[in-house]
Amino acid sequence: MFFINSESNGNSNAALLEKKPSELKNKSPKYKVLLHNDPVNSMEYVTTTLREVVPQLSEQDAIAIMLEAHNTGVGLVIVCDLEPAEFYSESLKSKGLTSTIERED
């Protein structure tokens, strides 16, 4: 919703369009890339693959994600926009890992 704020300064009339603060926060939804527990591949392979697919992960991050998936059944890899989330998930799947995406609440 826009508000029109009219200002009169002598000879000039100006109209400003202002957005409500609530609309400024309305961004595209984020998606979680999830790694599911994998009893087939080694822990080292999973960690290495995570770092190959998501280069911004440090080795410690990749190990933590792998252990979270191993211990709880699912690990959160990254939260991002839909297109990169789909790319990361499909890339993990292509390397033999089980991955899904879901919308962040």
Buried (B, 14 or more C-beta within 10 A) or exposed (E): EEEEEEEEEEEEEEEEEEEEEEEEEEEEEBBBBBBEBBEEBEEEBBBBBBBEBBEEBEEEBBBBBBBBBBEEEBBBBBEBEEEBBBBBBEBBEEBEBBBBBEEEE
